[in-house]
Amino acid sequence: MPRTARRRWTRDFDTEVDGIALSPDGPLLVHGYDPPAGGKWMDDAIPGKLTALDRTTGQVLWNSPCEVGYGRGFGAGFGGGGDAIVLGPGTQGHRIVRMSLETGELLDAREIFAFDDALVFEDLCFMVSATRVSAVTTGTLAPKWSHSKEGERYHWIAREGDRVFVVYTSKAAGKQGVFTLNAKTGKQQKTFLEPVQNVIHAIHAGSGSVTFLLSDLLSTFSEDTMRDYLIQNIDADLTASGVSLLCLSSDAEPGAAPRWFETIETGEDDYPDVSISHDSGKLYLVRGASIEVRDLLTGKPLGDMTVPGLDERVSWTVGQGAGALAEETRLSIFEIPD
């Protein structure tokens, strides 16, 4: 029976929490907003607030108004110059802002196109919408590149080194696949997964691996590749139905043998209550209120536990042996298996 995760600390907020970012050794960022009376507002976004907390104690370091509010699309992270980076909707269109991690002072803000998902790194920020993938420079907030092609619809992005992995739908095939872009230039490189999937639910990249939650495991590989893999892995089970975990080398060619895979028993649900994340060579699988930890290279289970409130999460992230859980007006830090 899974044990219950140890809670390091919890802090309640007067605002609604809608996003968090956890740095490896610095503060924890919490983005929130004050909902209007009656739950209605005139604009597409309402003003936001950004709070920095000490990740060890939960002490508030600073609290500042934020040019990014609540609405479509959100991203947050840390720049290379000791800055907090936040992307999302503002009262006059989407924006990316740079704020001091020490004081919360606004240092710079730029308008950007409306997006659905964003990733923040020390050098670049990446954004994706249905029609475009783009990057801006984290230090200056200047546009870096943009990718868009007729007949493609974009869903998710992940980064590993100098490659950006893009989950897309080919309108011609009516299926989803993955291609890569050069992270520095935006130049399209190669097809990573052929567009043969009904749904790719999630993608994460890091430590030389790319991991997916997808709907049709068998269609990913050629018959010869799968036969050779099964000869070497006689205990592998391909009979269960539902969403599967698939881990590939980030250098893999289309149809390459997996590093490992596992079918997650979720039946025919189009939107399974399952999510994944990477950190420090480990894969974290969240199902309801439980979190399971696997070795990223082999898929070997390393531990599992119940995290109170995880099934009611607004946001969840892991880093350096800690799990940050945001509920509606509460933030908690838990110890997780390392």
Secondary structure by P-SEA (a helix, b strand, c coil): cbbbbbbcbbbbbccccccccccccbbbbbbbbbbccccccccccccbbbbbcccccccccbbbbbcccccccbbbbbcccbbbbbbcccccccbbbbbbcccccccbbbbbcccccccccccbbbbbcccccccccccccccccccccccbbbccccccccbbbbbbbcccccccccccccccccccccccccccccccccccccccccccccccccccccaaaaaaaaaaccccccccccbbbbbbcccccccccccccccccccccccccccccccccbbbbbcccbbbbcccccccccbbbbbcccccccbbbbcccbbbbbcccbbbbbbccc
